[in-house]
Amino acid sequence: MPTLEWIGKEKVINHHQEVPFRVLERRYSFDENGQTEADNGSENMAIRGDNLEALKALLPRYEGRVKCIYIDPPYNTGNEGWVYNDNVNDPKIKKWLGEVVGKEGEDLSRHDKWLCMMYPRLKLLQRLLHPTDGSIFISIDENEMANLKLVCNEIFGSNRHVATITWQKRYSRENRGAIGDAHEYILVYASDVENFKAIRHRVGFDEKSAKIYKNPNNDPKGRWRAVPMTAQGYRPNQMYPITTPSGKICYPPQGRCWSTVESEYKKLLATGRIYFGKNGDSQPSIIRYLSEVEGMVPWTWWPHEEVGHTDEAKKQIISILGDADSFDTPKPTRLLERIFQIASDPDSIILDSFAGSGTTAHAVLNMNKADGGNRKFILVEMMDYADSITAERVKRVIQGYGEGKNAVEGTGGSFSFYDLGQPLLIGENLNEEVAPEKIREYIWFMETKAPYAPPAGENAYYLGSHNHTAYYFYYEPQRITVLDYAFLATLTQKGECTVIYADRCAIGEEKLAQMGIVFKKIPRDITRL
């Protein structure tokens, strides 16, 4: 399989492993009743901080659990001024990624920097995806499309590429370039393509999208549109002549054939499903009724009539926040609702690690309100506006926004806002400023690679059981702990093997082995105690 090489690749290819685990510090929670310092128990998250460290911080709880990921990373157009300092321990890379990335010509390594920024983030996103049901959708334009696809092929696997969607982002002509730019791409990869095909949902149109369906002849079956009855290629049994009501003989256009065989065409004609234009002398089209649209297999061309356009997205942001100037490529909620409709279930976890204005959360809340679902969103935004714009939009969507005839009813829902906190380790030792429960979650994850759920029980040091192994973390911030017979007498749960973390052990290795116990030393600087 072809791979992409760039300056600095060897320095970042395993950088995601070097990123420190940091704790997530909840700052406040929010629901229909407003903001509160108390934890409202919401599973929806908005995280402020560099998304590389935030993604690493999410691993203990969410590795392998995210059903759908959508990201809209910097397109590297030269007009964005994106800054990501990934703390790579190499002077050249550190200098690159610690500076604002400039325009092509001014900054000849701009594409290398972009790839260095994206690679470790994609590696962590892959770890968060559900191993069989997960899928990732990535918005991108021509600047990095080719590079991104090669990198995704390398990380996710070329055999896991589902499709490349073309989104028509403009509804009017763009005249500034040599050829007008009217579209962007959405790359789609799945953990298992065949499984994705089996579980992905079919799509329909909302009322706004359905405006392309009309009923000029008062058809009792309802609104319809005419779909050209041609397909690309040459098939001998689909090249037959068709006579229009006006007597005109039609053949397929050059390089195309009819989309059905003649016998199927005659059935459609007999049931009134063929349209020849207002005057009855146009090329034949198939009548498709709006009522039949539900349950259509999604395809790779997403016109703005169906999923919205950039101007629509800007108007949405202005109507909610009063300003859209901070975002060059905003996405309409209809676009993301289409993605989540295809790739998620009513109880799925949906992640957006380049959250921007918070459109992902808006789309999720809209969908939950519409069908009573319990989809969960996780947003990550590193910029200063993470609270003032990203989270603020979510608040207003939950409670409702606008006035008078422009008022939009709130969706309801809730979320909690987090900052990246202390690293869990300082050097090779635990950071003892971190709360013990956060350390317990980290230890459990490192041992089991499974989400941590605090167990109920009498022993406060018990972490849980996994694969017939029981785990204990015998830790006290202000004193040395010793694994001895007195502690063993307090164990409430045992497995075929029992792993116990403590500062010291007063029982011999042979005796521990006889009892099926593995001692592990807590990595901390005990000279401070």
C-alpha positions as CSV (number, residue, x, y, z in Angstrom):
1,M,0.0,0.0,0.0
2,P,1.4,3.4,-0.9
3,T,2.4,5.5,2.1
4,L,3.0,9.2,2.5
5,E,6.3,10.6,3.6
6,W,6.8,14.1,5.0
7,I,9.4,16.1,7.0
8,G,9.0,15.2,10.7
9,K,6.9,12.0,10.2
10,E,9.4,9.8,12.1
11,K,9.1,12.2,15.1
12,V,5.3,12.1,15.3
13,I,4.4,8.6,14.3
14,N,4.4,7.4,17.9
15,H,3.9,10.7,19.5
16,H,0.4,9.9,20.8
17,Q,2.1,7.3,23.1
18,E,4.2,10.1,24.7
19,V,1.3,12.5,25.3
20,P,0.7,12.6,29.1
21,F,-2.5,11.5,30.7
22,R,-4.3,14.5,32.1
23,V,-7.3,14.7,34.3
24,L,-10.5,16.4,33.3
25,E,-11.6,19.1,35.8
26,R,-15.3,19.8,35.7
27,R,-15.9,23.6,35.9
28,Y,-19.7,23.7,35.8
29,S,-22.8,21.9,34.6
30,F,-25.8,23.2,32.6
31,D,-29.4,22.2,31.8
32,E,-32.7,23.8,31.1
33,N,-32.6,25.4,34.6
34,G,-29.3,27.2,33.9
35,Q,-25.7,26.9,35.1
36,T,-24.7,25.3,38.3
37,E,-21.5,24.4,40.1
38,A,-23.0,21.1,41.2
39,D,-22.5,18.0,39.0
40,N,-25.8,17.3,37.2
41,G,-24.6,13.9,36.1
42,S,-24.7,14.7,32.4
43,E,-22.9,12.4,30.1
44,N,-22.5,15.2,27.5
45,M,-19.1,17.0,27.7
46,A,-17.6,20.2,26.4
47,I,-13.8,20.2,27.0
48,R,-11.5,23.2,26.8
49,G,-7.9,22.4,25.9
50,D,-5.6,21.0,23.2
51,N,-7.4,18.2,21.6
52,L,-4.4,15.9,21.5
53,E,-4.2,15.9,25.3
54,A,-8.0,15.9,25.7
55,L,-8.3,12.8,23.5
56,K,-5.6,11.0,25.6
57,A,-7.5,12.1,28.7
58,L,-10.7,10.5,27.3
59,L,-9.1,7.0,26.8
60,P,-9.6,5.6,30.3
61,R,-13.4,6.1,30.0
62,Y,-14.1,6.0,26.3
63,E,-11.6,3.8,24.5
64,G,-13.5,1.7,22.0
65,R,-16.9,3.1,23.0
66,V,-17.4,6.0,20.5
67,K,-19.9,5.0,17.7
68,C,-19.4,8.1,15.5
69,I,-16.7,10.7,15.2
70,Y,-17.0,13.8,13.2
71,I,-14.2,16.3,12.8
72,D,-13.7,19.5,10.9
73,P,-10.0,20.2,11.2
74,P,-8.2,23.3,9.9
75,Y,-8.2,23.0,6.1
76,N,-4.7,24.5,5.9
77,T,-5.7,27.2,3.4
78,G,-3.1,29.7,4.6
79,N,-5.8,32.0,6.0
80,E,-6.5,30.2,9.2
81,G,-3.5,30.9,11.4
82,W,-3.9,27.6,13.3
83,V,-1.5,26.9,16.2
84,Y,-1.0,23.5,17.7
85,N,2.0,23.0,20.1
86,D,2.3,19.3,20.5
87,N,5.5,19.4,22.7
88,V,7.3,16.9,20.4
89,N,10.8,16.4,21.9
90,D,12.6,17.4,18.7
91,P,13.8,21.0,18.3
92,K,12.7,21.3,14.6
93,I,9.3,19.8,15.1
94,K,8.8,21.7,18.4
95,K,9.7,25.0,16.6
96,W,7.3,24.2,13.7
97,L,4.3,23.2,15.8
98,G,4.8,26.1,18.3
99,E,4.5,28.8,15.6
100,V,1.5,30.1,13.6
101,V,1.4,28.3,10.3
102,G,1.6,30.7,7.4
103,K,0.7,30.8,3.8
104,E,2.2,28.7,1.1
105,G,5.3,30.4,-0.3
106,E,5.8,32.2,3.0
107,D,5.9,28.9,4.9
108,L,7.2,26.1,2.6
109,S,6.8,23.5,5.3
110,R,3.1,24.3,5.9
111,H,1.8,20.9,4.6
112,D,4.4,19.0,6.7
113,K,3.3,20.9,9.8
114,W,-0.3,20.1,9.1
115,L,0.4,16.4,8.7
116,C,2.5,16.4,11.9
117,M,-0.4,18.0,13.7
118,M,-3.0,15.6,12.3
119,Y,-1.2,12.2,12.6
120,P,-1.2,11.7,16.4
121,R,-4.7,13.0,16.7
122,L,-6.0,10.5,14.2
123,K,-4.2,7.7,16.0
124,L,-6.0,8.6,19.3
125,L,-9.3,9.0,17.5
126,Q,-8.9,5.5,16.1
127,R,-8.4,4.1,19.6
128,L,-11.6,5.8,20.8
129,L,-13.7,4.3,17.9
130,H,-15.8,1.3,18.7
131,P,-13.9,-1.7,17.3
132,T,-16.8,-3.1,15.2
133,D,-19.5,-0.4,15.0
134,G,-17.4,2.8,14.8
135,S,-17.1,5.2,12.0
136,I,-15.3,8.5,11.4
137,F,-16.3,11.4,9.1
138,I,-13.8,14.0,8.3
139,S,-14.5,17.3,6.5
140,I,-11.7,18.6,4.2
141,D,-11.2,20.5,1.0
142,E,-8.7,20.3,-1.9
143,N,-5.8,21.7,0.1
144,E,-5.1,18.6,2.1
145,M,-7.6,16.0,0.6
146,A,-5.0,13.9,-1.1
147,N,-2.6,13.9,1.9
148,L,-5.4,13.2,4.4
149,K,-6.7,10.2,2.5
150,L,-3.2,8.6,2.4
151,V,-2.7,9.2,6.1
152,C,-6.1,7.8,6.9
153,N,-5.4,4.8,4.7
154,E,-2.2,4.2,6.8
155,I,-3.9,4.7,10.2
156,F,-7.3,3.2,9.7
157,G,-6.5,0.9,6.7
158,S,-7.3,1.5,3.0
159,N,-9.8,-1.5,3.3
160,R,-11.7,0.5,5.9
161,H,-12.4,3.4,3.6
162,V,-16.2,3.5,3.1
163,A,-16.7,6.5,0.8
164,T,-15.6,10.0,-0.1
165,I,-18.7,12.2,0.1
166,T,-19.0,15.4,-1.9
167,W,-20.9,18.2,-0.2
168,Q,-22.2,21.1,-2.2
169,K,-21.4,23.9,0.2
170,R,-22.5,26.7,-2.1
171,Y,-25.8,27.4,-3.8
172,S,-24.6,30.4,-5.9
173,R,-21.6,30.7,-8.1
174,E,-18.1,31.5,-6.8
175,N,-16.4,33.8,-9.3
176,R,-13.1,34.6,-7.5
177,G,-11.1,31.6,-8.7
178,A,-10.2,30.3,-12.1
179,I,-12.9,27.7,-11.6
180,G,-15.6,28.3,-9.0
181,D,-15.2,26.3,-5.8
182,A,-18.6,24.8,-4.9
183,H,-17.9,21.7,-2.8
184,E,-16.0,20.1,0.0
185,Y,-15.3,16.5,0.8
186,I,-16.2,14.2,3.8
187,L,-13.9,11.2,4.1
188,V,-15.6,8.2,5.7
189,Y,-13.8,5.3,7.4
190,A,-15.3,2.5,9.4
191,S,-13.9,0.0,11.9
192,D,-15.5,-2.7,9.9
193,V,-16.8,-1.8,6.4
194,E,-19.1,-4.8,6.0
195,N,-20.5,-4.3,9.4
196,F,-21.0,-0.6,8.8
197,K,-22.9,-1.5,5.6
198,A,-25.1,-3.8,7.6
199,I,-25.8,-1.4,10.5
200,R,-25.8,2.0,8.9
201,H,-29.1,3.7,8.6
202,R,-30.9,4.8,5.5
203,V,-31.7,8.5,5.0
204,G,-34.7,10.7,4.3
205,F,-35.3,14.4,3.9
206,D,-36.6,16.9,6.4
207,E,-39.2,19.4,5.3
208,K,-36.7,22.0,4.3
209,S,-34.8,19.5,2.2
210,A,-38.0,18.3,0.7
211,K,-38.7,21.6,-1.1
212,I,-37.2,20.1,-4.3
213,Y,-40.3,17.9,-4.4
214,K,-43.3,19.6,-5.9
215,N,-46.7,18.7,-7.1
216,P,-47.4,20.8,-10.3
217,N,-50.1,18.4,-11.6
218,N,-51.9,17.8,-8.3
219,D,-50.9,14.2,-8.2
220,P,-53.0,12.4,-5.5
221,K,-49.8,10.5,-4.5
222,G,-48.3,13.8,-3.3
223,R,-45.1,15.7,-4.1
224,W,-42.6,14.3,-6.5
225,R,-39.5,15.1,-8.6
226,A,-38.2,13.9,-11.9
227,V,-35.0,11.9,-11.8
228,P,-33.1,11.4,-15.1
229,M,-33.5,7.8,-16.3
230,T,-29.9,7.4,-17.3
231,A,-26.8,5.7,-15.9
232,Q,-23.1,6.0,-16.8
233,G,-21.7,3.4,-19.1
234,Y,-22.9,1.1,-21.9
235,R,-25.2,-1.9,-21.3
236,P,-26.6,-3.4,-24.6
237,N,-30.0,-4.3,-23.0
238,Q,-30.4,-0.7,-21.7
239,M,-29.9,1.1,-25.0
240,Y,-33.4,0.7,-26.5
241,P,-35.3,3.5,-28.2
242,I,-38.1,5.4,-26.3
243,T,-40.9,7.2,-28.0
244,T,-42.2,10.3,-26.2
245,P,-45.9,11.3,-26.2
246,S,-45.1,13.8,-28.9
247,G,-43.7,11.1,-31.2
248,K,-40.0,12.0,-30.7
249,I,-37.6,9.0,-30.6
250,C,-35.1,9.2,-27.7
251,Y,-31.8,7.3,-27.1
252,P,-29.5,7.7,-24.1
253,P,-27.0,10.5,-24.3
254,Q,-23.4,9.8,-25.4
255,G,-21.6,7.7,-22.9
256,R,-24.7,6.7,-20.9
257,C,-27.5,4.1,-21.0
258,W,-31.0,3.9,-19.6
259,S,-31.0,3.1,-15.9
260,T,-33.5,0.3,-16.4
261,V,-34.1,-2.6,-18.8
262,E,-37.0,-2.2,-21.3
263,S,-39.4,-4.4,-19.4
264,E,-39.0,-2.4,-16.3
265,Y,-39.4,0.8,-18.2
266,K,-42.7,-0.4,-19.6
267,K,-44.0,-1.2,-16.1
268,L,-43.0,2.3,-15.0
269,L,-44.7,3.8,-18.1
270,A,-47.9,1.9,-17.5
271,T,-48.1,3.0,-13.9
272,G,-47.5,6.7,-14.7
273,R,-44.0,6.8,-13.3
274,I,-42.3,8.2,-16.4
275,Y,-42.2,12.0,-17.0
276,F,-41.4,13.5,-20.4
277,G,-41.4,17.2,-19.4
278,K,-44.2,19.8,-19.7
279,N,-44.5,19.5,-23.4
280,G,-44.1,15.7,-23.6
281,D,-41.0,15.7,-25.8
282,S,-38.1,15.7,-23.3
283,Q,-35.8,12.8,-22.4
284,P,-37.6,10.4,-20.0
285,S,-37.3,10.8,-16.3
286,I,-38.5,8.6,-13.5
287,I,-41.0,10.1,-11.0
288,R,-39.9,9.7,-7.5
289,Y,-42.4,10.6,-4.8
290,L,-41.4,12.3,-1.5
291,S,-43.2,9.5,0.4
292,E,-40.8,7.0,-1.1
293,V,-37.6,8.9,0.0
294,E,-37.5,7.5,3.5
295,G,-35.2,4.5,3.6
296,M,-33.0,5.5,0.7
297,V,-29.4,4.2,0.7
298,P,-27.1,7.2,1.2
299,W,-24.9,8.1,-1.7
300,T,-21.8,10.2,-2.1
301,W,-23.4,13.4,-3.6
302,W,-25.0,15.6,-0.9
303,P,-26.6,18.6,-2.6
304,H,-27.2,21.8,-0.5
305,E,-31.0,21.4,-0.9
306,E,-30.8,18.2,1.2
307,V,-28.2,19.0,3.8
308,G,-27.7,22.8,3.8
309,H,-24.8,25.1,2.8
310,T,-22.2,27.4,4.3
311,D,-24.5,30.5,4.2
312,E,-27.1,28.6,6.1
313,A,-24.6,27.7,8.7
314,K,-23.5,31.3,9.1
315,K,-27.1,32.4,9.5
316,Q,-27.6,29.8,12.1
317,I,-24.6,31.0,14.2
318,I,-25.7,34.6,13.8
319,S,-29.2,33.8,14.9
320,I,-27.9,32.1,18.0
321,L,-24.8,34.1,18.9
322,G,-25.0,37.3,16.8
323,D,-21.7,36.7,15.0
324,A,-20.2,34.2,12.7
325,D,-16.9,35.9,11.7
326,S,-14.8,33.5,13.8
327,F,-15.5,30.6,11.5
328,D,-14.3,30.3,7.9
329,T,-16.0,27.0,7.1
330,P,-19.1,26.6,9.4
331,K,-21.2,23.5,8.9
332,P,-25.1,23.6,8.9
333,T,-26.8,21.4,11.5
334,R,-28.6,19.6,8.6
335,L,-25.2,18.3,7.3
336,L,-24.3,16.8,10.7
337,E,-27.7,15.5,11.3
338,R,-27.4,13.6,8.0
339,I,-24.1,12.1,9.2
340,F,-25.4,11.1,12.6
341,Q,-28.6,9.8,11.1
342,I,-26.5,7.4,9.0
343,A,-23.9,6.4,11.5
344,S,-25.4,6.5,15.0
345,D,-28.2,5.0,17.1
346,P,-30.4,6.9,19.6
347,D,-28.0,5.9,22.4
348,S,-24.7,6.4,20.7
349,I,-21.7,8.4,21.8
350,I,-20.7,11.1,19.2
351,L,-17.3,12.8,19.4
352,D,-16.1,16.1,17.8
353,S,-12.5,17.0,18.7
354,F,-12.4,20.2,16.5
355,A,-15.7,21.5,17.9
356,G,-15.6,25.1,16.6
357,S,-19.0,26.7,17.1
358,G,-20.6,23.6,18.6
359,T,-22.6,22.5,15.6
360,T,-22.2,18.8,16.5
361,A,-23.9,19.3,19.9
362,H,-26.6,21.4,18.2
363,A,-27.3,18.5,15.8
364,V,-27.3,15.9,18.5
365,L,-29.7,17.9,20.7
366,N,-32.0,18.4,17.7
367,M,-32.1,14.7,17.0
368,N,-32.7,13.8,20.6
369,K,-35.6,16.2,20.8
370,A,-37.1,14.9,17.6
371,D,-37.0,11.2,18.4
372,G,-36.6,11.0,22.2
373,G,-33.1,9.6,21.8
374,N,-30.3,9.7,24.3
375,R,-27.3,10.4,22.1
376,K,-24.3,11.7,24.0
377,F,-21.9,14.3,22.6
378,I,-18.3,15.0,23.5
379,L,-16.9,18.3,22.2
380,V,-13.2,19.4,22.4
381,E,-12.1,22.9,21.5
382,M,-8.7,24.4,22.3
383,M,-9.4,28.1,21.4
384,D,-10.3,30.7,23.9
385,Y,-13.9,30.7,22.6
386,A,-14.5,27.2,23.9
387,D,-16.6,28.6,26.7
388,S,-17.8,31.9,25.2
389,I,-18.9,30.5,21.8
390,T,-18.8,26.7,21.7
391,A,-20.4,26.0,25.1
392,E,-22.5,29.2,24.9
393,R,-24.2,28.0,21.7
394,V,-25.0,24.7,23.4
395,K,-26.6,26.6,26.3
396,R,-28.8,28.6,24.1
397,V,-29.9,25.6,22.0
398,I,-30.9,23.8,25.2
399,Q,-32.9,26.8,26.6
400,G,-34.1,28.3,23.3
401,Y,-33.0,31.5,21.5
402,G,-34.3,34.3,19.3
403,E,-37.3,36.5,19.9
404,G,-40.8,37.0,18.4
405,K,-41.4,35.2,15.2
406,N,-37.7,34.2,15.0
407,A,-37.8,32.5,18.4
408,V,-36.6,28.9,18.5
409,E,-37.8,26.6,21.2
410,G,-35.1,24.9,23.4
411,T,-34.2,21.3,22.8
412,G,-33.7,20.5,26.5
413,G,-30.8,18.4,27.6
414,S,-27.7,19.1,29.6
415,F,-23.9,19.1,29.6
416,S,-20.8,19.7,31.8
417,F,-17.9,21.9,30.9
418,Y,-14.4,20.7,31.6
419,D,-10.8,22.0,31.5
420,L,-7.7,19.9,31.1
421,G,-6.2,19.6,34.6
422,Q,-3.0,18.2,36.1
423,P,-1.0,15.4,34.5
424,L,-1.4,12.1,36.2
425,L,2.3,11.4,36.2
426,I,5.3,13.6,36.9
427,G,8.2,11.8,35.4
428,E,7.6,8.2,36.3
429,N,5.8,9.0,39.6
430,L,2.1,9.6,40.3
431,N,1.2,13.3,40.7
432,E,-0.1,13.3,44.2
433,E,-2.0,16.5,43.6
434,V,-4.5,14.5,41.5
435,A,-7.5,13.2,43.3
436,P,-7.3,9.5,44.2
437,E,-10.4,8.6,42.2
438,K,-8.8,10.0,39.1
439,I,-5.7,7.9,39.7
440,R,-7.9,4.8,40.3
441,E,-9.5,5.3,36.9
442,Y,-6.1,5.6,35.3
443,I,-4.8,2.4,37.0
444,W,-7.9,0.5,36.0
445,F,-7.5,1.6,32.4
446,M,-3.8,0.7,32.2
447,E,-4.6,-2.7,33.5
448,T,-7.7,-3.6,31.6
449,K,-8.2,-1.1,28.8
450,A,-11.8,-1.1,29.8
451,P,-14.0,1.8,31.0
452,Y,-13.9,2.4,34.8
453,A,-17.1,2.2,36.8
454,P,-16.5,2.7,40.5
455,P,-17.7,-0.6,42.2
456,A,-20.0,-0.6,45.2
457,G,-18.7,-2.5,48.2
458,E,-17.1,-2.3,51.6
459,N,-13.5,-2.2,50.5
460,A,-12.6,1.3,49.4
461,Y,-9.5,0.1,47.6
462,Y,-11.2,-2.4,45.4
463,L,-11.2,-1.3,41.7
464,G,-13.3,-4.2,40.2
465,S,-12.8,-7.5,38.4
466,H,-11.9,-8.1,34.7
467,N,-11.3,-11.4,32.9
468,H,-11.3,-13.3,36.3
469,T,-8.8,-10.9,37.8
470,A,-9.6,-8.7,40.8
471,Y,-7.8,-5.4,41.2
472,Y,-7.0,-3.4,44.4
473,F,-5.3,0.0,44.6
474,Y,-4.2,0.4,48.2
475,Y,-3.3,4.1,48.1
476,E,-3.4,6.9,50.6
477,P,-2.0,10.3,49.6
478,Q,-0.5,11.1,53.0
479,R,0.9,7.7,54.2
480,I,2.8,4.7,53.0
481,T,0.7,1.6,52.4
482,V,1.9,-1.9,53.1
483,L,0.5,-5.2,51.6
484,D,0.4,-7.5,54.7
485,Y,-1.8,-10.1,56.1
486,A,-3.9,-7.5,57.9
487,F,-4.7,-5.9,54.6
488,L,-5.4,-9.3,53.0
489,A,-8.0,-10.0,55.7
490,T,-10.0,-7.0,54.4
491,L,-10.4,-8.2,50.8
492,T,-14.0,-8.6,49.9
493,Q,-13.5,-9.8,46.3
494,K,-11.0,-12.2,44.8
495,G,-10.4,-13.6,41.4
496,E,-8.4,-16.4,39.9
497,C,-5.7,-13.8,40.2
498,T,-5.7,-10.8,42.5
499,V,-3.6,-7.8,41.6
500,I,-2.8,-5.4,44.5
501,Y,-1.1,-2.1,44.2
502,A,0.6,-0.8,47.4
503,D,3.8,1.1,48.4
504,R,5.4,-1.8,50.0
505,C,4.9,-5.6,50.5
506,A,5.5,-7.5,53.7
507,I,4.7,-10.9,52.3
508,G,7.2,-13.1,50.4
509,E,6.9,-13.7,46.7
510,E,6.5,-17.5,47.1
511,K,3.6,-17.0,49.5
512,L,1.9,-14.5,47.3
513,A,2.1,-16.9,44.4
514,Q,0.5,-19.6,46.4
515,M,-2.4,-17.3,47.2
516,G,-2.7,-16.2,43.5
517,I,-1.7,-12.6,44.4
518,V,0.4,-10.2,42.3
519,F,2.0,-7.3,44.1
520,K,2.6,-4.1,42.1
521,K,4.5,-1.1,43.6
522,I,2.7,2.2,43.4
523,P,4.9,4.5,41.3
524,R,5.4,7.5,43.6
525,D,8.1,9.4,45.3
526,I,7.7,8.0,48.9
527,T,10.7,10.0,50.1
528,R,8.4,12.9,50.4
529,L,6.3,11.2,53.1
